[in-house]
Structure formats: structure tokens, C-alpha cells
Amino acid sequence: MLQLKLFTFNPFYENMYLLYDETKECVIIDPGCYEPEEKEELFNFIKQEGLKPVKLLNTHCHIDHVLGNKFVFSSYGLKPEIHPLELAVLKFAVPYGARYGIIVEESPEPIINLKEGDEIHFGNSQLEIIFAPGHSPGSVCFYCKEEGILIGGDVLFRQSIGRTDLPGGDHEQLLRSIRKNIFVLPDDTIVFPGHGEETTLGFEKKNNPYLLTHS
């Protein structure tokens, strides 16, 4: 059975996730650990639970979601896996962080392999990759059909959606991604977003003001 551990890290209050099952193999999604104590918290949890990290996945590469990429690589030898369209975003993370007074450790060279419809396998579990651009050019979500959960990055939030005023953002494209690629999943799918609390697709279909006002 798949288990999920949520951490909320860094000045942007970003949600990062560990997914693992009975084999103890785990994937690390969007490591936002920035402060030394945040890195220690992540490291200690993995050690205490006896987990074996086997993949580092980025839903997208805005700075708040990649601040811990270097730490994960240094600790576990894992390179970040990203969608091809996120490479330019990742390379821009260091200078973009400087604008906010945040020192971003340069991410390891990524593995560019997250494609629509492909699957991520670890332990006895698997995640389907869903392409959902708009917030960022190569945003992806990770869907576990068996458990009914979606790791959504910054695509969809509780009664909100990802911002689209950053470079590469496209408001109408994001709305299309949600409607055509995300809302086709079962209504009881639990969405674990990149910021804030979890929600369900059924709730968002009925209550999300950004989606209710667009056909």
C-alpha cells in the first residue's frame, strides 16, 4: 500500500512529498528543503523509516520546488527527472532566486524523461505521468490510479489554480490542461498540491471559481 509523507518547506511554503510502499523504496517529489533544519528533517525521516530513495521527480522547476535538488543528489545520488520543456526553467532558477535574495544551489544536470502517459515504477507501485502545462511550460502531475491520488504540483489548488504571470505561464492553457487532462480522472481523486491543503477533483469541479466561470 502506498504511503505519503508531506513536508512544507522554504519561504514559499512549498509542499514536497515522499511516496513509498511496503518495499521501502521511495520517490522524492519537489524537494523544497532550503534551511539546514529542513534538510535535516527530511534526511532523518528517511533514515528513521528505513526508506531507500530511488527517484527524484520535479512536477516543474520553479525555484520553490527545486531548492532541495542539490541536497537530494548529494545525499542519495539521484538526479532530478523533469519534462523536456522544464529544462530552461530549471536553468533559470539560480538567477531567479537572486531576485528574491534566495541563494539557490545549482541543480544537478537533470534526466529529461517525464513524458505524457509514461509511468514511474518503484517498489510495488507505479505513477502515471499527466502533462498539464500552463503554470509552467512542462508541468506534470503524478497519478496513482490504485490509491486515487494525484500529486499536482502548482496546477490545481483548493478553490484556486496555479499563477500564470511567471515566464512561460499561460492562463488559458492551464485551464485547458485542468479540464482535459485532470478533470477526466475520478471525482474522488485526492489532489495533493504544491501549496496549501489537499482537495478532491469532485469538490473543485463544483467549487473552483476559476473553472466555474470558463466553459
C-alpha positions, -999 to +999 in steps of 0.1 A: +000+000+000+013+034-010+021+058+018+025+096+015+046+119+037+041+157+033+067+183+043+061+221+039+094+239+034+111+271+025+099+308+024+073+299-002+056+273+020+061+247-007+047+211-003+072+183-010+062+147-009+077+113-002+058+083-016+068+048-005+053+014-001+060-019+018+092-024-001+106+008+015+116+022-019+105+058-022+103+087-046+110+122-036+088+148-053+096+185-055+122+188-027+118+223-014+141+219+016+161+251+019+172+257+055+196+233+072+170+222+097+146+214+068+173+192+051+179+175+084+142+168+089+139+152+055+171+132+060+161+120+095+127+109+084+141+088+055+166+073+079+141+066+107+117+049+084+144+029+067+135+042+032+155+038+001+151+068-022+152+056-058+139+086-078+138+124-076+109+139-095+101+175-103+065+184-112+080+216-126+112+236-119+103+269-103+127+277-076+105+268-046+102+232-060+139+226-067+157+242-038+165+208-024+175+191-057+212+195-049+208+182-013+190+151-026+216+145-052+244+149-026+227+126-001+213+099-023+229+103-058+196+110-075+194+134-104+161+152-109+138+138-136+119+165-155+097+172-186+118+184-216+101+218-215+112+224-180+150+225-188+150+262-194+130+269-163+155+248-142+185+267-157+169+300-148+164+290-111+197+304-098+193+339-112+156+340-105+163+331-068+188+360-066+159+384-073+143+372-041+175+372-021+175+334-021+207+315-028+197+286-050+223+258-052+226+248-088+206+217-096+224+186-109+221+181-146+186+166-150+173+134-166+148+146-192+124+118-194+090+127-180+066+123-209+028+122-211+013+088-205+046+072-193+048+055-159+072+058-130+079+025-112+092+020-077+088-009-053+054-024-060+039+009-070+035+030-102+026+066-111+012+078-144+026+110-158+000+135-168+011+165-188-006+197-176+012+229-189+000+264-182+016+273-148+049+263-163+056+251-199+064+215-188+043+210-157+034+174-150+013+157-124+018+122-109-013+100-107-017+067-088-049+051-100-048+023-074-047+048-045-068+075-061-042+103-055-027+130-077+005+148-069-005+180-087+024+205-083+011+240-089-016+231-115-047+230-092-053+241-057-083+241-034-106+266-050-077+281-070-052+274-098-016+280-104-004+315-111+004+322-148+021+356-145+056+340-144+077+334-176+062+306-196+028+308-179-004+307-200-037+311-182-059+297-209-036+268-215-037+260-177-075+260-178-075+236-208-050+213-190-071+210-160-103+204-179-089+180-205-062+162-186-071+164-149-109+166-146-112+133-166-100+115-136-125+101-110-142+128-088-129+111-056-093+115-067-074+133-039-052+162-051-021+169-031-009+203-044+023+222-043+010+247-018-019+246+007-043+219+017-054+188-002-087+187-021-107+164-044-115+167-081-152+165-074-150+194-050-131+215-074-155+208-103-183+223-081-165+250-062-134+263-080-143+298-091-116+299-118-131+268-135-168+276-129-165+308-149-150+292-180-167+268-204 
